[in-house]
Structure formats: C-alpha cells, structure tokens
Amino acid sequence: MEQLPDLVRQRTQAVNALRAHLAELCIIATAGLAKVEVLVAIVPDETDARLPAAARFALMAG
C-alpha cells in the first residue's frame, strides 16, 4: 500500500504543474480535482485561443 501515497503525490504534482503553467497565461480554475478537467480540456482544444500554439505544443509534448 506504500505505492498509493506515491501515486497521490505524483497526481498532485502533475495537477499543480498544469495549474502553474496555465496560470502564467492567466488561465485559472478554482481549487479541486474536478475543476482540473476544465484546464485539461483547454490543452488539446486548438479552437481555444487563450492558449498560444507554442504553449499548447509544449504541454502536449510532456
């Protein structure tokens, strides 16, 4: 069961990284994992002009 805390920690780190990268572009969402879905949906949506193409490429490459 030691792996579970590691997975939760890794998920938290990934969510925080995504929030930080998008916050630099003034794209924010309220707290909570459910709200992260809104941010995750922005990344692959090429019709969403809030995210510059270079940032979209970098986030999708990771």
N, C-alpha and C positions, 0 to 999 in steps of 0.2 A: 504493500500500500504506500510505500515511500514514493512511488512514481507519480501518484495523484497530486501531491503538493507541487511537484516539479512541473507537471502539465498545467496546473492552475497558474503557477508563477510565469511560465512561458506565454500562456494566453494573455495574462495581464500585461506582460512586457510588449507583446505584439500590438495589443489594443492601444496601449499608451504611446507606442511609436507612431502608429497610424494617426492618432489624435494630434500628436505633436507636429507631424509633418503637415497635416491639413490645417492645423491652427496657424501655422506660419503663412498660409494663404488666406487666412480669415474665414476658413470653413470650419465651423464648430458644431457640435451636437451636445445635448445635455448629458449628464452622467448616466451610467448604467450600460450594461452589455447590450440590452435591447436597442438602445439608441445608436450603437455602433453599426448596426445594419444599414442605417441611413448613410453613414460615412463610407462603408464598404461598397454600397451601390453606386456611389459617385465615381469611384476609381475607373471601372471599365466603361462607363457611360460616356461615349465620345460626343454626345449631344449636349452634355453638361459643360457649359463654357466657364464655370467657376474654376475648373482645374486646368491649368495650362498643359499643352501637349507634352512638354518635356517632363513635367511633374508626373503626369499620368504614365508616361513610359517608364520612369524610374520606379514608381510604386508597383507597376505591373511586373517589372523585371525581377523584383525581390521575391 
